[in-house]
Amino acid sequence: MLVTRGFGIVGTGVIAAIHADAIAMLPDARLVAVTDVEAGPAAAFAAARGCSAEPDLAALLARRDVEVVCVCVPSGLHAQIAVQAAKAGKHLVVEKPIDVSLDAADRLIGAAGAAGVVLTVISQHRFDPGLVELKRLLDDGALGRLVLGEASTKWYRAQAYYDSAAWRGTYAMDGGSLMNQGVHYVDLLRWCMGPPVEVTAVCSTQAHQIEVEDTALAIVRFASGAVATILSSTAAFPGFPQRLEITGTQGTVTVEDGRIVRRALTADASPVATSQAGRSAAADPAAVDVASHAAQLADLLDAVDTGREPAVSGQDGRDALAIVLAVYESSRTGRRVTLGDR
Ligand SMILES: NC(=O)c1ccc[n+]([C@@H]2O[C@H](COP(=O)([O-])OP(=O)(O)OC[C@H]3O[C@@H](n4cnc5c(N)ncnc54)[C@H](O)[C@@H]3O)[C@@H](O)[C@H]2O)c1
């Protein structure tokens, strides 16, 4: 028999709409309630979605029909909200990045573990068709020994984007282009290439009035000996496809916006295949493809049902954050940063 799980959403801004759409796509999920510090938007969101608007977090967490909580508040509040939800026994879907400091990430992972709830940190692009295929090729050894990677997010956000909410573009609540926009492909790079051991980086603020960087460049060396570059910008008009390119001794695969656009492997009969890149938030923050969020929520529900780890764990979210923070530290100090025990 299909068990339907009730979801609650905390924070009813831009990304909450994608969570609501993703929940609506799943036969075993139902949006029960939302809450936000702004009562008006929460009420409008609830009315549009046919669910309840609770006056505050405590009221949402008190509902027994809310079994899973999606944390869709500003990044620097993720752990604060999610720890309370974990203590209330709710399973957790936490938006990326896991939070903006490793201490906060550790508090969150610890609270989920102590409460025995399942925690997934959103990295929806792991569920994009091109990434699923690339990971399978890597696991099968089709690329040979890894040599070189490129993770590139050249996007465009106008100053109005940063001015649209006080938390955007701040160190305390958001982080810069790499922490917010680039972190997706940082996670994908680590997923595909394994743990990094050191990072050298330069970050700068080129085209916005913000305290954080709008442009980050890094060189990464992995435990395997392979190397990679990471590039993230919100100053690249008009915005380009997000791109991950992995080269091994047996060839190269290029993914753009979740689709494989080029594949040249020594074992292929026809060495080059191309397709169009997918939907993109290159210039529009709200243009997030809902199918991959839905796949990650479905994975969480399966993890709850079967007791397995979710595909993207709290530790995965922490690992991506550790790379972002190492990039920031390297840029700040002008030194190479080792990642060993972070
Ligand atoms: N996975 C993706 O592709 C993706 C895309 C966009 C945003 N995000 C992430 O989602 C999070 C939210 O981003 P957004 O663009 O939706 O922001 P937003 O500003 O549009 O929405 C955030 C909402 O949280 C509310 N809020 C703030 N503090 C709160 C609190 N203490 N309790 C309850 N509600 C509170 C705000 O009033 C606002 O409505 C960020 O962490 C961001 O990195 C992820």
PDBQT file of the ligand as one rigid body, heavy atoms in Angstrom, charges set to zero:
ROOT
HETATM    1  N1  LIG A 401      18.662  24.269  -5.487  1.00  0.00    +0.000 N 
HETATM    2  C1  LIG A 401      18.571  25.387  -6.201  1.00  0.00    +0.000 C 
HETATM    3  O1  LIG A 401      18.695  25.373  -7.427  1.00  0.00    +0.000 OA
HETATM    4  C2  LIG A 401      18.297  26.686  -5.482  1.00  0.00    +0.000 A 
HETATM    5  C3  LIG A 401      17.834  27.792  -6.202  1.00  0.00    +0.000 A 
HETATM    6  C4  LIG A 401      17.544  28.979  -5.502  1.00  0.00    +0.000 A 
HETATM    7  C5  LIG A 401      17.759  29.048  -4.126  1.00  0.00    +0.000 A 
HETATM    8  N2  LIG A 401      18.254  27.957  -3.462  1.00  0.00    +0.000 N 
HETATM    9  C6  LIG A 401      18.528  28.032  -2.001  1.00  0.00    +0.000 C 
HETATM   10  O2  LIG A 401      17.281  28.175  -1.319  1.00  0.00    +0.000 OA
HETATM   11  C7  LIG A 401      17.432  29.023  -0.176  1.00  0.00    +0.000 C 
HETATM   12  C8  LIG A 401      16.413  30.157  -0.266  1.00  0.00    +0.000 C 
HETATM   13  O3  LIG A 401      16.659  30.906  -1.435  1.00  0.00    +0.000 OA
HETATM   14  P1  LIG A 401      15.475  31.745  -2.143  1.00  0.00    +0.000 P 
HETATM   15  O4  LIG A 401      16.046  32.256  -3.404  1.00  0.00    +0.000 OA
HETATM   16  O5  LIG A 401      14.228  30.954  -2.161  1.00  0.00    +0.000 OA
HETATM   17  O6  LIG A 401      15.335  32.949  -1.077  1.00  0.00    +0.000 OA
HETATM   18  P2  LIG A 401      14.101  33.940  -0.873  1.00  0.00    +0.000 P 
HETATM   19  O7  LIG A 401      14.651  35.168  -0.212  1.00  0.00    +0.000 OA
HETATM   20  O8  LIG A 401      13.325  34.066  -2.141  1.00  0.00    +0.000 OA
HETATM   21  O9  LIG A 401      13.180  33.131   0.165  1.00  0.00    +0.000 OA
HETATM   22  C9  LIG A 401      13.568  32.897   1.491  1.00  0.00    +0.000 C 
HETATM   23  C10 LIG A 401      12.299  32.959   2.365  1.00  0.00    +0.000 C 
HETATM   24  O10 LIG A 401      12.651  32.578   3.708  1.00  0.00    +0.000 OA
HETATM   25  C11 LIG A 401      11.910  33.441   4.600  1.00  0.00    +0.000 C 
HETATM   26  N3  LIG A 401      12.573  33.417   5.910  1.00  0.00    +0.000 N 
HETATM   27  C12 LIG A 401      13.685  34.106   6.311  1.00  0.00    +0.000 A 
HETATM   28  N4  LIG A 401      13.981  33.781   7.583  1.00  0.00    +0.000 NA
HETATM   29  C13 LIG A 401      13.059  32.878   7.991  1.00  0.00    +0.000 A 
HETATM   30  C14 LIG A 401      12.845  32.190   9.214  1.00  0.00    +0.000 A 
HETATM   31  N5  LIG A 401      13.667  32.343  10.254  1.00  0.00    +0.000 N 
HETATM   32  N6  LIG A 401      11.782  31.345   9.287  1.00  0.00    +0.000 NA
HETATM   33  C15 LIG A 401      10.941  31.182   8.235  1.00  0.00    +0.000 A 
HETATM   34  N7  LIG A 401      11.097  31.827   7.050  1.00  0.00    +0.000 NA
HETATM   35  C16 LIG A 401      12.145  32.652   6.940  1.00  0.00    +0.000 A 
HETATM   36  C17 LIG A 401      11.916  34.780   3.898  1.00  0.00    +0.000 C 
HETATM   37  O11 LIG A 401      10.900  35.641   4.420  1.00  0.00    +0.000 OA
HETATM   38  C18 LIG A 401      11.695  34.368   2.444  1.00  0.00    +0.000 C 
HETATM   39  O12 LIG A 401      10.316  34.308   2.120  1.00  0.00    +0.000 OA
HETATM   40  C19 LIG A 401      18.887  29.489  -0.184  1.00  0.00    +0.000 C 
HETATM   41  O13 LIG A 401      19.630  28.703   0.705  1.00  0.00    +0.000 OA
HETATM   42  C20 LIG A 401      19.349  29.243  -1.604  1.00  0.00    +0.000 C 
HETATM   43  O14 LIG A 401      20.737  28.956  -1.687  1.00  0.00    +0.000 OA
HETATM   44  C21 LIG A 401      18.499  26.798  -4.115  1.00  0.00    +0.000 A 
ENDROOT
TORSDOF 0
